[in-house]
């Protein structure tokens, strides 16, 4: 069973590291979370499932969003900008949509295009695993697969702070 977000947050706060592999590596070694996706009329790449294991060695932002989320209309364009600016430095952004109706998400995407992979979670399985408290929520994983930040909501005033934190993670190559 996967740890809850609160368990993960406690680990991050206490800065303890598992002796063997990180929990995300344990989760991803052999366990691929399958969530079906379909082609969207946007530039967003789509896949048949979410497989974070393929991004080992990169900094990953997993951003949970919904069509009814007003702050998502501001956070997604900013995530597009971050991806464009830092992809060559090892940043990967993955969006997880939690709308029950895919048509709601598709309408949103026509208005607010996404330039990163989108995974649909209509049953809220991923959201439950991470015990999300609201939308948008971004989970930031370092190159070793450790959850290092959980960002609830989106505030323009926090963009510079979040980007500085991201730059630090990207500059840490683990060597």
C-alpha positions in Angstrom: 0.0 0.0 0.0 1.3 3.5 -0.9 1.9 6.0 1.9 -0.5 8.9 2.2 0.5 12.4 1.4 0.6 13.2 5.1 3.1 10.3 5.6 5.2 11.6 2.7 5.0 15.2 4.0 6.2 14.0 7.4 9.2 12.3 5.7 10.0 15.4 3.7 9.7 17.7 6.8 12.0 15.4 8.9 14.4 15.0 5.9 14.7 11.3 6.6 15.6 9.1 3.7 14.7 5.4 3.4 17.8 3.2 3.7 17.2 1.4 0.5 15.1 3.0 -2.2 12.7 6.0 -2.0 9.0 5.2 -1.7 8.4 6.5 -5.1 11.0 4.1 -6.6 9.4 1.3 -4.7 6.0 2.3 -6.0 7.2 2.6 -9.5 9.3 -0.5 -9.7 6.8 -2.8 -11.3 3.7 -0.8 -10.4 2.5 1.4 -13.2 -0.6 3.4 -12.5 -2.8 2.9 -15.6 -5.3 5.6 -16.4 -6.7 5.6 -19.9 -6.4 8.8 -21.9 -7.6 9.9 -25.3 -6.4 12.3 -27.9 -7.2 15.9 -27.1 -7.6 18.7 -29.6 -4.5 20.4 -28.1 -0.7 20.2 -28.2 -0.7 18.1 -25.0 1.0 14.7 -25.4 -1.2 11.9 -24.1 -0.3 8.4 -23.0 -2.1 5.2 -22.0 -0.9 5.5 -18.4 1.1 7.4 -15.9 4.6 5.9 -15.5 6.9 8.1 -13.5 9.7 5.5 -13.5 10.6 6.6 -17.0 11.5 10.0 -15.6 14.1 8.9 -13.1 17.0 11.4 -13.0 14.7 14.3 -13.9 12.8 16.7 -11.7 9.0 16.0 -12.1 6.0 18.2 -11.3 2.8 16.3 -11.2 0.0 18.9 -11.3 -3.6 17.9 -10.3 -6.2 20.1 -12.0 -9.9 20.3 -12.8 -12.0 22.2 -15.3 -14.0 23.9 -12.5 -10.8 25.1 -10.8 -10.4 28.9 -11.4 -6.7 29.1 -10.1 -5.9 26.3 -12.6 -6.6 28.8 -15.4 -3.5 30.7 -14.2 -1.3 27.9 -13.0 -1.4 25.9 -16.2 0.0 28.6 -18.5 2.8 29.2 -15.9 3.5 25.4 -15.9 3.7 25.6 -19.7 6.2 28.4 -19.4 8.3 26.5 -16.8 8.3 23.4 -19.0 9.4 25.4 -22.1 12.1 27.2 -20.1 13.6 24.2 -18.2 12.8 21.0 -20.1 16.3 21.0 -21.5 17.6 21.1 -17.9 15.6 18.0 -16.9 12.2 19.2 -16.0 9.1 17.1 -16.7 5.6 18.4 -16.1 2.6 16.0 -16.0 -1.0 17.1 -15.6 -3.5 14.9 -13.9 -7.1 15.9 -14.6 -9.7 14.8 -12.0 -12.9 15.7 -13.8 -15.6 13.0 -13.7 -16.6 13.9 -17.3 -13.8 13.9 -19.9 -15.8 16.3 -22.0 -15.4 19.0 -19.2 -11.7 18.6 -19.3 -11.6 18.7 -23.1 -13.6 21.9 -23.2 -11.2 23.4 -20.6 -8.2 22.4 -22.7 -9.6 24.2 -25.8 -9.7 27.4 -23.7 -6.4 26.8 -21.7 -4.0 24.7 -23.8 -1.6 22.4 -22.1 1.9 21.7 -23.5 2.7 18.8 -21.3 1.4 15.2 -20.8 -2.1 14.9 -19.5 -3.5 11.9 -17.6 -7.1 11.5 -16.8 -8.2 10.4 -13.3 -12.0 10.5 -13.5 -12.4 8.1 -10.5 -9.9 10.2 -8.4 -7.7 7.3 -7.6 -4.4 9.2 -7.8 -5.9 12.1 -6.0 -6.9 9.8 -3.2 -3.5 8.2 -3.0 -1.9 11.6 -2.4 -4.8 12.7 -0.1 -5.2 16.0 -2.0 -6.8 18.8 -0.1 -7.7 21.1 -3.1 -7.1 22.2 -6.6 -4.7 22.8 -8.1 -2.1 20.7 -6.2 1.4 20.3 -7.5 3.7 17.5 -6.3 7.4 18.1 -7.0 9.8 15.2 -7.1 13.6 15.6 -7.1 15.9 13.6 -9.4 16.0 10.7 -6.9 12.2 10.4 -6.9 11.7 12.0 -3.5 8.6 14.1 -2.9 10.2 17.4 -1.9 7.3 19.9 -2.2 3.5 19.8 -2.2 2.0 23.1 -3.4 -1.7 23.6 -2.7 -3.4 26.3 -4.8 -1.7 28.9 -7.0 -0.7 32.4 -6.1 1.0 34.8 -8.5 3.0 36.2 -5.6 4.6 32.7 -5.0 5.8 32.2 -8.6 9.4 33.6 -8.0 9.8 31.5 -4.9 8.6 28.3 -6.5 10.8 28.9 -9.6 13.9 29.5 -7.4 13.2 26.2 -5.6 12.8 24.5 -8.9 16.1 25.9 -10.2 17.8 24.5 -7.1 16.4 21.1 -7.8 17.4 21.2 -11.5 20.9 22.3 -10.6 21.3 19.4 -8.2 22.4 16.6 -10.6 23.0 14.2 -7.8 26.7 13.9 -8.4 
